[in-house]
Amino acid sequence: QHPLQLQMGVQPASTVELRETLLSRNGLPGLDKYIVRAGAADACQAAEIFRAHGFVVIRDALTPKQTESLRCACEREARPILGSDPVRIGNRGGGRYSFGEAQKTGHLLHCEEWAMLADLDTLVPALELIFGNKDYVVAGAGGDFVVNGVERYQNLHCDI
């Protein structure tokens, strides 16, 4: 079974049940085996993990300054989305939103904070090994967010 295919079963009926389910079945078992450090030294290991499992977690890919910049950008982009949806219907289900779906372009590469993610020195060595050359293309960037109090959630999944 692919590690991203978590079997969460029936959606819990209440917030209490949801919390109990998430506390008892939280996260991805053995997550540490999918984590590498950012940079050239661990790029081969990152590519091996990606080829074997379809994903890899690269620790410290962003500096604290880059992380804060992206967090602020997420808040900036979320404000108009939430401002146009006062009852929190969402564009991905109740209280769930896609940054990309809310854009005319379908992504956020036109924003500096998302564009910088496409060419991070900490990730490029792993990406070149994963794709087999330096000629890969980033065609979009976005992300999702969920407002407080949402009782329904999307299980961990793969979008590709």
Disulfide bonds with the S-S distance in Angstrom:
none
